[in-house]
């Protein structure tokens, strides 16, 4: 009888090494970003205690919802373009990889300008989408307005990050994030409290710190790629020399992923719009719980993103059987990591939740929300791996879009409003009901994965 070790081939061992080489920097970069969100929240709530702290946390959480939606638009669009970038990398076609990167930068920057103008000119109207609480509106409106400059820098750095990841240079975005976001934490600290002779900005300090750090981040990307002659470096005209045929093929694949992530991001914003209309205490507990959960989810999602890169590489090399085998092996890793992350979240959530100076009721809600999240984390990880990793690697983006939009908007959003505002139930029971969206999604995506309809080489006929 063969043992488990005997069934692991040399090719499998090479795959596992590559998975962790690519995934660990992605996870580290995501962990840095989510940890920054946690630190910002902790700095803000410590402006005061009890209700004052919860109002400040609600203001930051709700005013940044538009930034989350924008990031989801960029993540969705670049998620569609990285399919082609990864497959061109597998094919060894760097010229077309750069052209796809140029398409990504162009579209993302145009979207960034639209978001910037909307938030800078009409910040109160944007924030009113998510809350009608007067104290939160007063604190959050300046954050929406003056933080809007981040749209312009993000719209370039996110496509550049996708291009680096598609060429498996995942350590570069990680290092840049570490520098830029560490600077952001330091700057936010002194701006919130007015240390070192700086003005005391309170909640506004978060927006100013993020804008300055994101500008630094963009500068570092330009230096690393172009000044240091990275493999992506080339004359700018090569990035923008695509023809109509390539543009339309990339857009056709990227529009479903953009709609997918945008509608998912809007759906999550609608969840928060429902929670934000209940009370400061309820929303603060939800914000604390989601921020903590994200720290544990990043490892799972980083492996899903790695699957897109590595499976896409094999599809671009026309190794369809190898792509299917790689996907099956990586899905096992996702499941294991998801189970471990969920267990760890459950065990240490009381310790992390105690860092938030919430009221006793807010702490009660936050702990029970974290308990719900920990039980469903493995399901969330697998669903994310199917959508971001498996289906996008082969360009099966339309099916992924339909599945995600339907489960969020036909099930999740109605449940969030019904059970928060009209039934209503305690918030941790509402979160429990919403998590069954992940179960429905998982079952649909598992069937699609088994069908093999996602296994396609999209760049075979492109010169």
N, C-alpha and C positions, 0 to 999 in steps of 0.2 A: 504494500500500500504506500502511495506517495504521501509524503508529509507536505505541509503548507510551504515549507522552505523549498522543497523540490519543485513545486508548481510555479515558483517565481523564477521566470527566465532572466537571462542577462539583459534582454531588452526591457523587461519590467523594472529591473534594478536601475537601469539608465534613465528610464522614465521617472521613477521615484526621485532620483537625484535631481533631475531637471525640474520636477514639480516644486521641490523645496527650494531650489536655487532661485526660481522665478517667484514663487509664492511668498517666501519669507520677507523680501523687501516690500512687496505689495501690502502684506499684512502690517509690516512695521509702519509704512507710510499712512495707511488707514488708521492704525492705532494712534499715531501722532496726531492726526486730525481729530479723531473722536476724543482723545484725551484733552486736546485743546478746548473742545466744546465743553467738556466736564469742568476744566479749570475755569473757563470763562463764567460758567454758571455758578461755581463756588465763589468766585470773586464777587460776582454781582449780588448773590443772596447774602453775603456777609456785610453788605452795606447796612443792613438792619437785621432784625430778628422777627420771627413769627409772621404776622400778616404783611408787614413791610417787605420782608424777604421774599415772600410768595408773590407779591405784586411785582417786584423787580424781576424775579425769575420769569413770571408770566409775560412781562413786557419784552424781555429778550427773546423768549421762546416764540412768541407770536409775531414779533417784528421781523424775525429772521425766517419766517415761513416762506416769504417770497424768494429769499436766497436759496432755500432748499428746492423750491420749484425750478428756479433757473439752473441750479446745478444738475437737477434731474434731466432738464432739456439737453444740456451739454453732454451729460453722461449717456443719455439715450442716443444722441446723434453720433457721438464718437464711438459708441458701442456698435453702431452699424458700419461705420467706416473702418474700424479696427478689424472687422471680418476680412475686408479686402487687404488691409495692410499686413495682417498675419499670413494670409495666403500668398501675397506677393513675396513676403519674406521667405516662405517655404519654397517658392519657385525661384528665388534668387534675383528677383526683379526690383532693384532698389529705385530705379528711376520712376516706375509707376507707384511704388510705395510713397515716394515724396510727393507725387502729384495728388494722391489720395489725401495726404496730410494737408496739402494746400487747399483742397476742397473743404476739408474739415475746418480749417482755420477761417476761411472766408465765410462760410455759413454761420459758424459760431459767433464770429465778431459782429455780423449783422444782427443776430438775435441779441447779443450783448448791448448794442446801441439802443435797441427797442426797449429792453428792460431798464436800462439806465435812464432814459428819458421819462418813462412812465413813473419810476420811483422817485426821481429827483423833482419832477414837476408836480406830482400828485401823491405824495407820501401818505397823507391822511386817508385818502380814498382807498389806497392799496391796503393799509392796515385795517380799515373798517370791514374788509372782506372776512377777516379772521376773528375779530372781537368787537364788542360794543361796550366794553367796560371802560368808563371814563379815565380812571387812573392809569390803566394800561395804555390807552390811546395817547395820553399826555406824555408818558415816558417813551413810548415806542416810535412815535412819528419821526422824531429827529434821527433815530437809528436807521429807519428805512430810507430817509432822504440822503443823509451824508455817507451812509454805507454803500450807496448805489454805485459808487466809482469802482467797486470790486467787480462789477459785471464786465467792465472793459478789460481788466487784466485776466480774469478767469477765462474769458472767451478765447484767449490765446494760449494760456498755460495748459488748459485741459486737453486740447488737441495735441499739443507737443508731448504731454505726458502719455497720451495714447500711442503716439508714434514710437516713443522710446520703449514702451511696454511691448509693442508688436515686434520689436527687434530684440526682445528679451533682455533689455538693459534696465531692468526694474530697480536696480540699486541707485541709479541716478535720481529719479524722482524722490526716492526715499530720503537721500542725503539732502536734497534741496528742501524738502518739506521739513526736515529736522532743523535746518538753519533758519528758514523763514518763520516757521511756526513757534520755535523757541523765542525768537525775537518778538513775535506777536504777543506771547504770554508776558514777557518782561514789560513791553510797552503798554499793554492793557493794564497791568498791575499799577504802574505809576500814573497812568491817565485816570483810572477809576478813582484812586485815592489822593491824587495830587502830590505824589512823592517827587523828590529831587527837583523841586521848584517848578514842576509842571502844573498846569491848571487842573483842578479837581473836576472831572467831567461826569463822574458817576456812570450810569448805564451807557451814556454816549461814548465812554472810553473804549468799550468793546468794539463799536463800529470803526472808530478812528484807528485803533490798533490793527484791526483786520485789514483795512484798506492799505495802510502803509506796508504791512508785512506781505500782502499779495503783490504789491508793486515790486518789492524786493525779490519775491519769488520769480516773477516774470524776468527780471534782470538776470537772475542766476541761470534760468533756462537758456536765455539768449547767449550768455557767455559760454556755458558748457557745450552747447550744440554747435554754435558758429565760430566763436573765438578759439575754441580748443579742437576744432575740426573733427567732430563726432562723425560716425558713419552716416548719420542723417544729413550732415552738412553738404550744401551745394549752393550754387548761385540761386538767388530768390526766384528768378524767372523759371527755374525748373519746377519749383513747388506750384507755380500758377500756370503751367503750360499744358493743362489737361485739355482734352477735346470733349466735344459734346457727348460722344458715346460713353466715355468713361464716367463723366459727370452724372449722366442719367442712370447708369448702372449703380453707382455708389449711392445716389440719392434714393433710388428705388429700394435699396436695402436698408438705408438709414432712416427713412421716413417712418416705417413701422416701429423701429426701436425708439425713435424720438417720441412718437405718439405713446408708445408703451410706457417709457419712463416719465414723460410729462404727465400723463393721466394718472400714473401711480403716484407721482409726487403731489399732484393736485388732490388725489384721494386721501393721502396722508394729511395734507393741509386741511381737508374737510373734516377729517377725524378731529384735528386740533381745533377747528372752528366750532365743532360741536362741544368739545370739552371746555373750550375757552368761554363758552356761554353759560356754563354751569356755575363756576366760582373760581376765584384765584387759587383756592386750596386744591381743588380737583385738577386744574390745569398744571399747577406747580408739581403735583405728585406725578402726573403723566409725563411731564417734561423731564423730571428727575429719573423716572423709571426708564424712559426711552433712551436717554443719554447714557445711562449705565449699561443697558442691554446692548447698545451699539458697540461698546468696547469689547464685549464678548463675541459679537456677531462678525467682527471684521476678519477674524481668522478664517471663518467659514466662507465668507464672500470673496476673500482673496484667492482661495483655491478655485472657486468658480470662475473668476476672472483669468486665472492661470490656465484653466481648461480651454477657454476661448483662444488663448494665444497658442497653446501647444497642439490642440486638436486642429485649429485653423492652419497651423504650419504643415501638418501632415496632409490635410486636404489639399492645400496649395501644391504640395509635392506629388499629388495624385495617388497617395497611399491611403485609399479609402478604408481598407481592412485595418490598417494601423491606427487610423483615426478612431474607428469604433472601439478597438481594444483599449486605446489610451483613455477614451471617455469612460468606459466601464471601470477601469482601474482607479481613475481619479474620483469617480462618484463614491467609491468605497471610502476613500480618504475623507471626502466631505462628510459622509455619514458619521465616521468615527470622531472627527473633529467637532462636529455639531453636538454629538452626545456628550463629549467631554466638556465643551464650552457651556452647555446647558446645565450640567451638574455643578460645575464650578460657580456659575452665576448664582445658582440656588444656595450654595453653601456660604458664599461670602457677601451676598446682597445686604444682609443686616449691617455689616461693617461699613460698606460703601455708602449705603443710604443714610447712615448716621452722620456723614460729613455734611449733609444738607440741613441747615437750621430751620426745618419746617415746623409747623405746629404739630401737635401730637396726632391730630386727625390726618394731616398731610403725610406724616411718616407712616401711619397705619396703611393708607392707600398705596403709597409707594412700594412698601414691602410686598403687599399682595399682588400688585401689578408685576413686580419682578418675579414672583413665584409663577405667575401665568406665563410670562415670557420664557422662563427657563424650561418649562415643559414642552414648549412648541419650537424651541430654537433649532432642533435638528430638522424639523419639517421645513422651516423657513430657509435653512441652509440648502437643503436639497432642491427646493423649488427655485431658489436663486441660481443654483448650479445648472439646472435644466435650461433656464431662460438665458442667462448671461453666458454660460459655458457651452452647452451642447447645441441649442438651436441657433444661436448667433454664429457659432463657428462655421456652420454649414449654410448660413444665409436663410434659415427658416424663421425669419423675423416676423412675418405676418401672423403665423400661428401663435407665436409667443405673445404678440401684441393683443390679439383677440382674447386669449386666455386670461392675461393679467387684467386687462381693462374690464372684462365682464365680471371677474371675481371681486374686484375692488368696488366697482360702481353699481353692480346689480345686487351684491350682497353686503359688502363692508360699509359703504357710505350710508345707505338707508338704515342699517343696524346701528351705526354710531349715533345718528340723530334720534332715532326712535327710542333707543334704550338709555340715552343720556338725558333727553329733554322731555319725552312724552310718556314713557312708562312710569317713572324712570327707575333704573337699577343702580346699586352702588357701582362706582367706576371700575372696580376690579372685575366685577361680573360682566360689564360691558366689554372690557378688554378680552375676557375669556371668549365671549361670543364672537368677537372680531377675529380671533386667532383661528377659528374654524375655516376662515377664508384660505389659510395656508393648506389645510387638509384637502379642500376641494381642488385647489390649484395643483397640488402635488399629484393627485390621482389622474387628472387630465394630462399633465406633462409626462408622467411615467408612461402612459399609453403611447404618447407621441414618440417618446424616446425609443421604445421597443419596436415601433413600426419601421425605424430606419430611414424615414423619409427626409430626415435632416442631413443625410450624408451626401454632400455635393461639393465638387470642385468648381468654384465660381470664376477662376482666373485662367482656366486651361486654354481658352481661345483668345486671350488678350495678349498682344505683343507689346 
